[in-house]
Amino acid sequence: MYKWEHALDIAVQHKTHVDTVIAYRKRFLAMYKKEETSEKFKQFSEGMNVDWETIKNKIRAEKEKEAAANAAQ
């Protein structure tokens, strides 16, 4: 768990959920009162606004897509 760099690499590779990884990383760091130290996370989060409603909708849509794919098998 908490393999943040790997999660970000996968999100960037697939060009989706980058905002999701960034948002959860920010929440994690805030919970422990830590500052961001990863240059990679700083680069990708620059200018990014965290919109939890959009993130939740993307996660919901992804789960529905997976469920539909599993049901079709």
Backbone torsions as a table, in degrees:
resi	resn	phi	psi	omega
1	MET	NA	159.2	178.1
2	TYR	60.2	40.7	173.2
3	LYS	-92.7	72.3	-171.4
4	TRP	-60.9	-46.3	-177.3
5	GLU	-61.8	-42.6	179.8
6	HIS	-64.8	-43.7	178.7
7	ALA	-60.3	-42.8	178.9
8	LEU	-65.6	-41.6	178.5
9	ASP	-59.5	-43.5	179.6
10	ILE	-65.1	-44.2	179.8
11	ALA	-61.5	-43.2	179.5
12	VAL	-66.3	-43.0	-179.9
13	GLN	-59.4	-42.0	-178.3
14	HIS	-90.9	-1.9	178.3
15	LYS	55.5	39.8	176.7
16	THR	-154.0	150.9	177.5
17	HIS	65.9	18.4	174.6
18	VAL	-61.8	-43.3	178.8
19	ASP	-63.1	-33.3	178.9
20	THR	-64.7	-48.0	179.8
21	VAL	-63.3	-44.7	179.8
22	ILE	-60.8	-44.9	-177.4
23	ALA	-63.8	-45.7	-179.9
24	TYR	-68.4	-33.9	175.8
25	ARG	-63.9	-45.9	179.0
26	LYS	-60.8	-42.5	179.2
27	ARG	-62.1	-44.3	178.9
28	PHE	-59.5	-48.4	-179.2
29	LEU	-64.6	-39.5	179.0
30	ALA	-64.4	-39.4	-179.4
31	MET	-60.2	-36.2	-179.2
32	TYR	-100.8	10.4	177.9
33	LYS	53.8	47.5	179.8
34	LYS	-112.8	156.6	175.6
35	GLU	-99.2	153.3	177.5
36	GLU	-69.1	130.9	179.7
37	THR	-116.4	-17.4	-177.6
38	SER	-79.5	121.5	178.4
39	GLU	-63.2	-34.1	179.4
40	LYS	-63.1	-45.0	179.1
41	PHE	-68.3	-37.5	177.2
42	LYS	-61.7	-42.9	-178.7
43	GLN	-62.5	-48.6	-175.4
44	PHE	-75.5	-25.3	-178.5
45	SER	-89.7	-7.6	-179.5
46	GLU	-59.4	121.1	178.3
47	GLY	76.4	4.9	-178.5
48	MET	-92.4	127.3	174.1
49	ASN	-94.9	133.1	178.9
50	VAL	-83.4	118.4	178.0
51	ASP	-117.1	96.9	-174.7
52	TRP	-62.8	-31.5	179.1
53	GLU	-65.0	-44.3	177.9
54	THR	-63.5	-42.8	179.8
55	ILE	-62.3	-46.6	179.4
56	LYS	-61.7	-39.3	178.1
57	ASN	-65.4	-39.8	178.1
58	LYS	-65.0	-41.7	178.6
59	ILE	-64.4	-44.3	179.1
60	ARG	-60.4	-45.7	-179.9
61	ALA	-62.8	-40.3	178.9
62	GLU	-63.8	-42.3	178.3
63	LYS	-64.7	-40.6	178.4
64	GLU	-64.6	-40.1	178.4
65	LYS	-62.8	-43.8	178.4
66	GLU	-64.9	-41.1	179.7
67	ALA	-64.7	-40.3	178.6
68	ALA	-66.2	-39.6	178.7
69	ALA	-65.7	-39.8	178.8
70	ASN	-69.0	-36.6	179.7
71	ALA	-68.7	-29.8	-178.7
72	ALA	-76.0	-16.1	-177.3
73	GLN	-81.7	NA	NA
